[in-house]
Amino acid sequence: MKFPLPIATLALSFSFVSSTAQTTYLGFDRNTYPGDANLKALRQTFSYTSYWLNNPPAERTNTWAGHRAAVESAGFGFLVLFNGRVFAELKSVANAKKVGASDAQAAAAAARREGFPAHTIIFLDQEQGGRMLPEQKAYIYAWVDAITAAGFRAGIYCSGVAAKDDFHVVTAEDIRQSSGGRQIVYWAINDACPPAPGCTFPVNPPAHPPSPAQSGVRFAEIWQFAQSPQRKDVAANCTNYSRDGNCYPPGIPAAQQLQVDVNSSTSPDPSHGRLH
């Protein structure tokens, strides 16, 4: 997943430490399906993976479609994703509400078609950061309401980075504060080092994946702490990416150039999308 935020980074004052109070799990996400042949090797490092329900950002097709059973059979949990709209597509508050409800219906239909059970958490991919404008909030909350009405649970993937040019507002906090008490699961992106550990894969004691709360979003249940390619405007202080700026997982031949984004979660199946 790419996250072209038009914002600068506010460095956070606390440092990365291993979580001991809560069990955490490492996962990956990427826009294109990694291929059935790579699932076994990836499972040696990761507990869960993303799974797109529609075309990911900047993609013309969804290569994940039809692979849910193979992913679950390989032992993965899920981060189920639906690519949402950008501000320019929304036009007005009234239109945003209609589009949000319609997109939620499409997401629910795709989730059923892919075999995900009721109450699976579907994450709306909110690519733009900073303070959400009225049209964006109308879209998000209409989507959340319609997803809930369809028998699923709503989540959102959004920025956990403070917008330096917008009074340091954090998108996740802005959405939560205006949500009217809606039940939303938050997947925060903050790949600035610190607090992020950069392109690293801590899975065994004494090193554990960092707690999502260490992202700076205390209520986050998932934290994306590394992106491919490295965002120079945000993650410039991270020193453990590859020379080409991507984050490559262990166990996969370098020639494949199978880059990933890396996440920490409080669950090995953050969307609760497994059938067994």
MIMIGU-742709 format. One record per residue (C-alpha): residue number from 1; residue in three letters; x, y, z. Coordinates in Angstrom, 2 decimals. Example, Ala and Ser with C-alpha at 12.3 -4.5 7.8 and 13.67 -1.06 7.14 Angstrom:
<filos>
<filo resi="1" resn="Ala" east="12.30" north="-4.50" up="7.80"/>
<filo resi="2" resn="Ser" east="13.67" north="-1.06" up="7.14"/>
</filos>
This chain:
<filos>
<filo resi="1" resn="Met" east="0.00" north="0.00" up="0.00"/>
<filo resi="2" resn="Lys" east="1.28" north="3.45" up="-0.82"/>
<filo resi="3" resn="Phe" east="0.56" north="6.45" up="1.36"/>
<filo resi="4" resn="Pro" east="1.29" north="9.73" up="-0.44"/>
<filo resi="5" resn="Leu" east="0.64" north="12.04" up="2.49"/>
<filo resi="6" resn="Pro" east="1.03" north="15.73" up="1.73"/>
<filo resi="7" resn="Ile" east="2.33" north="16.32" up="5.25"/>
<filo resi="8" resn="Ala" east="5.60" north="16.58" up="7.10"/>
<filo resi="9" resn="Thr" east="6.67" north="14.52" up="10.07"/>
<filo resi="10" resn="Leu" east="6.64" north="15.62" up="13.67"/>
<filo resi="11" resn="Ala" east="9.27" north="13.53" up="15.43"/>
<filo resi="12" resn="Leu" east="7.88" north="11.87" up="18.53"/>
<filo resi="13" resn="Ser" east="9.80" north="12.02" up="21.75"/>
<filo resi="14" resn="Phe" east="9.58" north="8.42" up="22.89"/>
<filo resi="15" resn="Ser" east="11.75" north="5.63" up="21.55"/>
<filo resi="16" resn="Phe" east="11.06" north="2.13" up="20.32"/>
<filo resi="17" resn="Val" east="11.10" north="-0.54" up="23.00"/>
<filo resi="18" resn="Ser" east="9.96" north="-4.15" up="22.91"/>
<filo resi="19" resn="Ser" east="6.47" north="-4.78" up="24.19"/>
<filo resi="20" resn="Thr" east="6.26" north="-7.01" up="27.23"/>
<filo resi="21" resn="Ala" east="2.80" north="-6.17" up="28.54"/>
<filo resi="22" resn="Gln" east="0.93" north="-7.40" up="25.48"/>
<filo resi="23" resn="Thr" east="1.46" north="-10.14" up="22.93"/>
<filo resi="24" resn="Thr" east="2.01" north="-8.66" up="19.49"/>
<filo resi="25" resn="Tyr" east="2.12" north="-10.22" up="16.02"/>
<filo resi="26" resn="Leu" east="4.00" north="-9.32" up="12.86"/>
<filo resi="27" resn="Gly" east="2.25" north="-9.00" up="9.50"/>
<filo resi="28" resn="Phe" east="2.79" north="-7.62" up="6.03"/>
<filo resi="29" resn="Asp" east="0.74" north="-5.83" up="3.41"/>
<filo resi="30" resn="Arg" east="1.29" north="-5.13" up="-0.27"/>
<filo resi="31" resn="Asn" east="-0.80" north="-4.06" up="-3.22"/>
<filo resi="32" resn="Thr" east="-0.16" north="-7.12" up="-5.36"/>
<filo resi="33" resn="Tyr" east="-0.61" north="-10.76" up="-4.41"/>
<filo resi="34" resn="Pro" east="2.76" north="-12.36" up="-3.56"/>
<filo resi="35" resn="Gly" east="1.91" north="-15.62" up="-5.33"/>
<filo resi="36" resn="Asp" east="0.91" north="-19.01" up="-3.93"/>
<filo resi="37" resn="Ala" east="4.49" north="-20.28" up="-4.17"/>
<filo resi="38" resn="Asn" east="5.75" north="-17.63" up="-1.71"/>
<filo resi="39" resn="Leu" east="3.14" north="-18.11" up="1.00"/>
<filo resi="40" resn="Lys" east="4.99" north="-20.84" up="2.89"/>
<filo resi="41" resn="Ala" east="8.21" north="-18.82" up="3.10"/>
<filo resi="42" resn="Leu" east="6.37" north="-15.65" up="4.12"/>
<filo resi="43" resn="Arg" east="4.50" north="-17.53" up="6.83"/>
<filo resi="44" resn="Gln" east="7.83" north="-18.30" up="8.52"/>
<filo resi="45" resn="Thr" east="8.02" north="-14.60" up="9.42"/>
<filo resi="46" resn="Phe" east="4.48" north="-13.21" up="9.34"/>
<filo resi="47" resn="Ser" east="1.25" north="-14.12" up="11.15"/>
<filo resi="48" resn="Tyr" east="-1.12" north="-12.25" up="8.82"/>
<filo resi="49" resn="Thr" east="-1.34" north="-10.48" up="5.50"/>
<filo resi="50" resn="Ser" east="-3.40" north="-7.83" up="3.80"/>
<filo resi="51" resn="Tyr" east="-6.19" north="-8.90" up="1.46"/>
<filo resi="52" resn="Trp" east="-7.72" north="-6.40" up="-0.96"/>
<filo resi="53" resn="Leu" east="-11.41" north="-6.46" up="-1.89"/>
<filo resi="54" resn="Asn" east="-11.07" north="-4.01" up="-4.80"/>
<filo resi="55" resn="Asn" east="-8.30" north="-2.50" up="-6.88"/>
<filo resi="56" resn="Pro" east="-5.54" north="-1.19" up="-4.59"/>
<filo resi="57" resn="Pro" east="-4.25" north="2.37" up="-5.03"/>
<filo resi="58" resn="Ala" east="-2.72" north="2.96" up="-8.49"/>
<filo resi="59" resn="Glu" east="-3.59" north="-0.59" up="-9.61"/>
<filo resi="60" resn="Arg" east="-5.89" north="-1.44" up="-12.51"/>
<filo resi="61" resn="Thr" east="-6.72" north="-4.94" up="-11.25"/>
<filo resi="62" resn="Asn" east="-7.01" north="-6.74" up="-7.93"/>
<filo resi="63" resn="Thr" east="-4.63" north="-9.70" up="-7.98"/>
<filo resi="64" resn="Trp" east="-5.74" north="-10.87" up="-4.50"/>
<filo resi="65" resn="Ala" east="-9.21" north="-11.86" up="-5.70"/>
<filo resi="66" resn="Gly" east="-9.86" north="-15.58" up="-5.48"/>
<filo resi="67" resn="His" east="-6.91" north="-16.40" up="-3.21"/>
<filo resi="68" resn="Arg" east="-8.52" north="-16.24" up="0.24"/>
<filo resi="69" resn="Ala" east="-8.61" north="-20.02" up="0.70"/>
<filo resi="70" resn="Ala" east="-4.95" north="-20.40" up="-0.27"/>
<filo resi="71" resn="Val" east="-3.91" north="-17.65" up="2.13"/>
<filo resi="72" resn="Glu" east="-5.85" north="-19.17" up="5.02"/>
<filo resi="73" resn="Ser" east="-4.58" north="-22.68" up="4.22"/>
<filo resi="74" resn="Ala" east="-1.03" north="-21.33" up="4.50"/>
<filo resi="75" resn="Gly" east="-1.82" north="-20.29" up="8.07"/>
<filo resi="76" resn="Phe" east="-2.27" north="-16.55" up="7.68"/>
<filo resi="77" resn="Gly" east="-4.69" north="-14.25" up="9.38"/>
<filo resi="78" resn="Phe" east="-6.09" north="-11.29" up="7.48"/>
<filo resi="79" resn="Leu" east="-6.12" north="-7.52" up="7.14"/>
<filo resi="80" resn="Val" east="-9.10" north="-7.10" up="4.81"/>
<filo resi="81" resn="Leu" east="-8.89" north="-3.86" up="2.83"/>
<filo resi="82" resn="Phe" east="-11.13" north="-1.72" up="0.65"/>
<filo resi="83" resn="Asn" east="-9.59" north="1.16" up="-1.30"/>
<filo resi="84" resn="Gly" east="-11.55" north="4.32" up="-0.50"/>
<filo resi="85" resn="Arg" east="-12.04" north="7.58" up="-2.38"/>
<filo resi="86" resn="Val" east="-9.77" north="10.59" up="-2.40"/>
<filo resi="87" resn="Phe" east="-11.11" north="14.08" up="-1.73"/>
<filo resi="88" resn="Ala" east="-11.29" north="15.10" up="-5.39"/>
<filo resi="89" resn="Glu" east="-13.80" north="12.32" up="-6.07"/>
<filo resi="90" resn="Leu" east="-16.29" north="13.34" up="-3.39"/>
<filo resi="91" resn="Lys" east="-17.56" north="16.71" up="-4.78"/>
<filo resi="92" resn="Ser" east="-19.96" north="17.53" up="-1.93"/>
<filo resi="93" resn="Val" east="-21.09" north="16.30" up="1.49"/>
<filo resi="94" resn="Ala" east="-24.33" north="14.94" up="0.07"/>
<filo resi="95" resn="Asn" east="-22.53" north="13.11" up="-2.72"/>
<filo resi="96" resn="Ala" east="-19.89" north="11.84" up="-0.30"/>
<filo resi="97" resn="Lys" east="-22.58" north="10.21" up="1.84"/>
<filo resi="98" resn="Lys" east="-24.09" north="8.46" up="-1.18"/>
<filo resi="99" resn="Val" east="-20.73" north="7.27" up="-2.45"/>
<filo resi="100" resn="Gly" east="-19.69" north="6.10" up="1.02"/>
<filo resi="101" resn="Ala" east="-22.81" north="3.97" up="1.38"/>
<filo resi="102" resn="Ser" east="-22.46" north="2.60" up="-2.16"/>
<filo resi="103" resn="Asp" east="-18.78" north="1.75" up="-1.64"/>
<filo resi="104" resn="Ala" east="-19.61" north="-0.03" up="1.61"/>
<filo resi="105" resn="Gln" east="-22.18" north="-2.16" up="-0.19"/>
<filo resi="106" resn="Ala" east="-19.56" north="-3.03" up="-2.80"/>
<filo resi="107" resn="Ala" east="-17.05" north="-3.90" up="-0.05"/>
<filo resi="108" resn="Ala" east="-19.55" north="-6.12" up="1.75"/>
<filo resi="109" resn="Ala" east="-20.49" north="-7.90" up="-1.48"/>
<filo resi="110" resn="Ala" east="-16.83" north="-8.50" up="-2.31"/>
<filo resi="111" resn="Ala" east="-16.14" north="-9.81" up="1.21"/>
<filo resi="112" resn="Arg" east="-19.01" north="-12.30" up="0.92"/>
<filo resi="113" resn="Arg" east="-17.87" north="-13.31" up="-2.56"/>
<filo resi="114" resn="Glu" east="-14.35" north="-13.96" up="-1.26"/>
<filo resi="115" resn="Gly" east="-15.72" north="-16.10" up="1.55"/>
<filo resi="116" resn="Phe" east="-15.10" north="-13.88" up="4.57"/>
<filo resi="117" resn="Pro" east="-17.45" north="-14.55" up="7.48"/>
<filo resi="118" resn="Ala" east="-19.89" north="-12.12" up="9.07"/>
<filo resi="119" resn="His" east="-18.31" north="-9.64" up="11.49"/>
<filo resi="120" resn="Thr" east="-14.99" north="-9.62" up="9.62"/>
<filo resi="121" resn="Ile" east="-13.35" north="-6.21" up="10.08"/>
<filo resi="122" resn="Ile" east="-13.01" north="-4.45" up="6.73"/>
<filo resi="123" resn="Phe" east="-10.52" north="-1.60" up="6.72"/>
<filo resi="124" resn="Leu" east="-11.23" north="1.47" up="4.61"/>
<filo resi="125" resn="Asp" east="-7.97" north="2.63" up="3.06"/>
<filo resi="126" resn="Gln" east="-7.81" north="6.39" up="3.68"/>
<filo resi="127" resn="Glu" east="-4.75" north="7.48" up="1.71"/>
<filo resi="128" resn="Gln" east="-4.87" north="11.22" up="2.38"/>
<filo resi="129" resn="Gly" east="-3.70" north="12.58" up="5.70"/>
<filo resi="130" resn="Gly" east="-4.03" north="15.66" up="7.83"/>
<filo resi="131" resn="Arg" east="-7.35" north="17.04" up="9.07"/>
<filo resi="132" resn="Met" east="-10.29" north="15.44" up="7.28"/>
<filo resi="133" resn="Leu" east="-12.52" north="17.87" up="5.44"/>
<filo resi="134" resn="Pro" east="-16.33" north="17.68" up="5.82"/>
<filo resi="135" resn="Glu" east="-16.69" north="15.74" up="2.57"/>
<filo resi="136" resn="Gln" east="-14.11" north="13.19" up="3.70"/>
<filo resi="137" resn="Lys" east="-15.73" north="12.70" up="7.08"/>
<filo resi="138" resn="Ala" east="-19.16" north="12.34" up="5.46"/>
<filo resi="139" resn="Tyr" east="-17.76" north="9.63" up="3.19"/>
<filo resi="140" resn="Ile" east="-15.94" north="7.78" up="5.98"/>
<filo resi="141" resn="Tyr" east="-18.86" north="7.71" up="8.41"/>
<filo resi="142" resn="Ala" east="-21.39" north="6.76" up="5.72"/>
<filo resi="143" resn="Trp" east="-19.08" north="3.89" up="4.78"/>
<filo resi="144" resn="Val" east="-18.71" north="2.83" up="8.41"/>
<filo resi="145" resn="Asp" east="-22.48" north="2.89" up="9.01"/>
<filo resi="146" resn="Ala" east="-23.25" north="0.88" up="5.86"/>
<filo resi="147" resn="Ile" east="-20.52" north="-1.70" up="6.56"/>
<filo resi="148" resn="Thr" east="-21.93" north="-2.19" up="10.05"/>
<filo resi="149" resn="Ala" east="-25.47" north="-2.48" up="8.70"/>
<filo resi="150" resn="Ala" east="-24.24" north="-5.14" up="6.26"/>
<filo resi="151" resn="Gly" east="-23.11" north="-7.37" up="9.13"/>
<filo resi="152" resn="Phe" east="-19.39" north="-6.60" up="9.07"/>
<filo resi="153" resn="Arg" east="-17.20" north="-4.50" up="11.37"/>
<filo resi="154" resn="Ala" east="-15.57" north="-1.28" up="10.25"/>
<filo resi="155" resn="Gly" east="-11.90" north="-0.37" up="10.43"/>
<filo resi="156" resn="Ile" east="-9.82" north="2.37" up="8.89"/>
<filo resi="157" resn="Tyr" east="-6.23" north="2.56" up="7.69"/>
<filo resi="158" resn="Cys" east="-5.07" north="6.14" up="8.17"/>
<filo resi="159" resn="Ser" east="-2.19" north="8.36" up="9.20"/>
<filo resi="160" resn="Gly" east="-0.80" north="8.36" up="12.72"/>
<filo resi="161" resn="Val" east="1.75" north="11.04" up="11.78"/>
<filo resi="162" resn="Ala" east="1.22" north="14.57" up="13.08"/>
<filo resi="163" resn="Ala" east="0.67" north="17.06" up="10.25"/>
<filo resi="164" resn="Lys" east="3.23" north="19.79" up="10.82"/>
<filo resi="165" resn="Asp" east="1.43" north="22.15" up="8.43"/>
<filo resi="166" resn="Asp" east="-1.99" north="21.63" up="10.07"/>
<filo resi="167" resn="Phe" east="-1.52" north="22.34" up="13.79"/>
<filo resi="168" resn="His" east="-0.01" north="18.87" up="14.28"/>
<filo resi="169" resn="Val" east="-3.36" north="17.17" up="13.81"/>
<filo resi="170" resn="Val" east="-3.19" north="13.36" up="13.61"/>
<filo resi="171" resn="Thr" east="-5.66" north="11.90" up="11.12"/>
<filo resi="172" resn="Ala" east="-6.57" north="8.89" up="13.28"/>
<filo resi="173" resn="Glu" east="-7.37" north="11.13" up="16.24"/>
<filo resi="174" resn="Asp" east="-9.32" north="13.56" up="14.05"/>
<filo resi="175" resn="Ile" east="-11.49" north="10.75" up="12.66"/>
<filo resi="176" resn="Arg" east="-12.07" north="9.23" up="16.10"/>
<filo resi="177" resn="Gln" east="-12.97" north="12.54" up="17.76"/>
<filo resi="178" resn="Ser" east="-15.65" north="13.24" up="15.15"/>
<filo resi="179" resn="Ser" east="-16.98" north="9.68" up="14.91"/>
<filo resi="180" resn="Gly" east="-19.95" north="10.15" up="17.22"/>
<filo resi="181" resn="Gly" east="-19.08" north="7.03" up="19.19"/>
<filo resi="182" resn="Arg" east="-19.00" north="4.75" up="16.14"/>
<filo resi="183" resn="Gln" east="-17.13" north="1.49" up="16.69"/>
<filo resi="184" resn="Ile" east="-14.11" north="1.71" up="14.40"/>
<filo resi="185" resn="Val" east="-10.88" north="-0.30" up="14.54"/>
<filo resi="186" resn="Tyr" east="-7.82" north="1.83" up="13.78"/>
<filo resi="187" resn="Trp" east="-4.81" north="0.78" up="11.71"/>
<filo resi="188" resn="Ala" east="-2.30" north="3.61" up="12.04"/>
<filo resi="189" resn="Ile" east="0.60" north="4.37" up="9.71"/>
<filo resi="190" resn="Asn" east="3.68" north="5.99" up="11.26"/>
<filo resi="191" resn="Asp" east="6.95" north="4.98" up="9.60"/>
<filo resi="192" resn="Ala" east="9.09" north="7.75" up="11.11"/>
<filo resi="193" resn="Cys" east="12.12" north="6.53" up="13.04"/>
<filo resi="194" resn="Pro" east="11.54" north="6.95" up="15.96"/>
<filo resi="195" resn="Pro" east="9.05" north="5.66" up="17.00"/>
<filo resi="196" resn="Ala" east="9.16" north="3.13" up="14.15"/>
<filo resi="197" resn="Pro" east="11.93" north="0.50" up="14.15"/>
<filo resi="198" resn="Gly" east="12.21" north="0.75" up="10.36"/>
<filo resi="199" resn="Cys" east="12.53" north="-2.24" up="8.05"/>
<filo resi="200" resn="Thr" east="12.90" north="-4.96" up="10.63"/>
<filo resi="201" resn="Phe" east="11.19" north="-8.27" up="11.37"/>
<filo resi="202" resn="Pro" east="11.13" north="-8.92" up="15.14"/>
<filo resi="203" resn="Val" east="9.30" north="-12.19" up="15.72"/>
<filo resi="204" resn="Asn" east="11.24" north="-14.15" up="18.36"/>
<filo resi="205" resn="Pro" east="12.16" north="-13.39" up="22.01"/>
<filo resi="206" resn="Pro" east="13.72" north="-11.23" up="23.28"/>
<filo resi="207" resn="Ala" east="12.67" north="-9.02" up="20.35"/>
<filo resi="208" resn="His" east="8.94" north="-8.70" up="19.72"/>
<filo resi="209" resn="Pro" east="6.97" north="-6.57" up="17.26"/>
<filo resi="210" resn="Pro" east="6.31" north="-3.17" up="18.84"/>
<filo resi="211" resn="Ser" east="2.94" north="-2.52" up="20.42"/>
<filo resi="212" resn="Pro" east="0.58" north="-0.57" up="18.13"/>
<filo resi="213" resn="Ala" east="0.18" north="1.99" up="20.93"/>
<filo resi="214" resn="Gln" east="3.84" north="2.91" up="20.42"/>
<filo resi="215" resn="Ser" east="2.87" north="4.35" up="17.05"/>
<filo resi="216" resn="Gly" east="1.72" north="7.47" up="18.87"/>
<filo resi="217" resn="Val" east="-1.94" north="6.50" up="18.38"/>
<filo resi="218" resn="Arg" east="-2.73" north="4.96" up="21.75"/>
<filo resi="219" resn="Phe" east="-5.99" north="3.33" up="20.57"/>
<filo resi="220" resn="Ala" east="-4.52" north="1.76" up="17.41"/>
<filo resi="221" resn="Glu" east="-4.85" north="-2.01" up="17.12"/>
<filo resi="222" resn="Ile" east="-2.53" north="-2.27" up="14.10"/>
<filo resi="223" resn="Trp" east="0.57" north="-0.22" up="13.34"/>
<filo resi="224" resn="Gln" east="2.20" north="-0.05" up="9.92"/>
<filo resi="225" resn="Phe" east="5.76" north="0.88" up="10.84"/>
<filo resi="226" resn="Ala" east="7.62" north="0.32" up="7.54"/>
<filo resi="227" resn="Gln" east="6.64" north="1.04" up="3.95"/>
<filo resi="228" resn="Ser" east="8.07" north="0.11" up="0.58"/>
<filo resi="229" resn="Pro" east="9.53" north="2.20" up="-0.85"/>
<filo resi="230" resn="Gln" east="10.91" north="4.18" up="2.08"/>
<filo resi="231" resn="Arg" east="9.25" north="7.59" up="2.31"/>
<filo resi="232" resn="Lys" east="12.14" north="10.03" up="2.34"/>
<filo resi="233" resn="Asp" east="9.98" north="12.87" up="3.65"/>
<filo resi="234" resn="Val" east="8.88" north="10.85" up="6.69"/>
<filo resi="235" resn="Ala" east="11.25" north="7.92" up="7.22"/>
<filo resi="236" resn="Ala" east="14.55" north="9.62" up="6.39"/>
<filo resi="237" resn="Asn" east="16.01" north="8.68" up="9.78"/>
<filo resi="238" resn="Cys" east="15.39" north="4.95" up="9.22"/>
<filo resi="239" resn="Thr" east="18.67" north="3.25" up="8.32"/>
<filo resi="240" resn="Asn" east="17.76" north="-0.40" up="7.73"/>
<filo resi="241" resn="Tyr" east="15.98" north="-0.32" up="4.37"/>
<filo resi="242" resn="Ser" east="17.64" north="-1.88" up="1.34"/>
<filo resi="243" resn="Arg" east="19.80" north="0.22" up="-0.97"/>
<filo resi="244" resn="Asp" east="16.92" north="0.67" up="-3.38"/>
<filo resi="245" resn="Gly" east="14.72" north="1.97" up="-0.56"/>
<filo resi="246" resn="Asn" east="12.45" north="-1.06" up="-0.29"/>
<filo resi="247" resn="Cys" east="11.82" north="-3.42" up="2.60"/>
<filo resi="248" resn="Tyr" east="12.37" north="-7.06" up="1.64"/>
<filo resi="249" resn="Pro" east="11.26" north="-9.97" up="3.86"/>
<filo resi="250" resn="Pro" east="13.56" north="-12.85" up="4.83"/>
<filo resi="251" resn="Gly" east="13.22" north="-16.18" up="3.06"/>
<filo resi="252" resn="Ile" east="12.35" north="-14.81" up="-0.38"/>
<filo resi="253" resn="Pro" east="15.02" north="-14.80" up="-3.14"/>
<filo resi="254" resn="Ala" east="16.31" north="-11.28" up="-3.73"/>
<filo resi="255" resn="Ala" east="15.76" north="-11.65" up="-7.46"/>
<filo resi="256" resn="Gln" east="11.99" north="-11.62" up="-6.89"/>
<filo resi="257" resn="Gln" east="12.15" north="-8.10" up="-5.42"/>
<filo resi="258" resn="Leu" east="9.07" north="-8.88" up="-3.36"/>
<filo resi="259" resn="Gln" east="8.89" north="-5.75" up="-1.24"/>
<filo resi="260" resn="Val" east="6.49" north="-5.45" up="1.70"/>
<filo resi="261" resn="Asp" east="5.06" north="-3.00" up="4.20"/>
<filo resi="262" resn="Val" east="5.43" north="-4.25" up="7.77"/>
<filo resi="263" resn="Asn" east="2.86" north="-4.17" up="10.57"/>
<filo resi="264" resn="Ser" east="2.38" north="-4.99" up="14.21"/>
<filo resi="265" resn="Ser" east="-0.99" north="-6.04" up="15.64"/>
<filo resi="266" resn="Thr" east="-2.56" north="-7.14" up="18.88"/>
<filo resi="267" resn="Ser" east="-4.05" north="-10.14" up="17.03"/>
<filo resi="268" resn="Pro" east="-2.69" north="-12.82" up="14.66"/>
<filo resi="269" resn="Asp" east="-5.88" north="-12.31" up="12.63"/>
<filo resi="270" resn="Pro" east="-6.60" north="-8.57" up="12.90"/>
<filo resi="271" resn="Ser" east="-9.69" north="-8.66" up="10.68"/>
<filo resi="272" resn="His" east="-10.96" north="-11.87" up="12.31"/>
<filo resi="273" resn="Gly" east="-11.39" north="-13.13" up="8.77"/>
<filo resi="274" resn="Arg" east="-10.36" north="-16.77" up="9.19"/>
<filo resi="275" resn="Leu" east="-13.00" north="-19.44" up="8.89"/>
<filo resi="276" resn="His" east="-11.10" north="-21.98" up="11.00"/>
</filos>
